[in-house]
């Protein structure tokens, strides 16, 4: 590769490198604070909720896979939607529909860890969506939802910005 001696070419290259680095930092932040799939989605951000539609839990009573043609990036993560209506609802109130604790396992957060949240092991409580790691953890979470949520709420402030591997 040869570079022109034109100072504008060097400036353009520097801008490209800086943009790439900034994009990488945004993705790293999302990876630490949100439970996302490694790599980038077609929207240019890591995929949240394993591709499930966060609004469907509230409108359809359960998980539904979203479409790659209906995507919205929120807080550095790409969410997919099963319908345009669900996408529109999410855009109007993303914090109402996004899973708690960045989509990490609610019980895991209650014990100070960031475990994967399985979108098929879910609970809506007090208008909030909670995910859990596996069937056993899900059953444990359900035994004391209020107590586990209180513990998780306290812990989340301390672990939200800490990488899962550092906990």
Secondary structure, DSSP 8 states (H G I E B T S, - for coil): ----S-HHHHHHHHHHHHHHHHHHHHHHHHHHHS-B-SS--TTSSEEBGGGB-TTHHHHTSS--B-EEEEEEEETTEEEEESSHHHHHHHHH-HHHHS-GGGGSBHHHHHTT-----EEEEEEEETTEEEEESSHHHHHHHHHTHHHHHHHHHHHHHHHTTS-GGG-
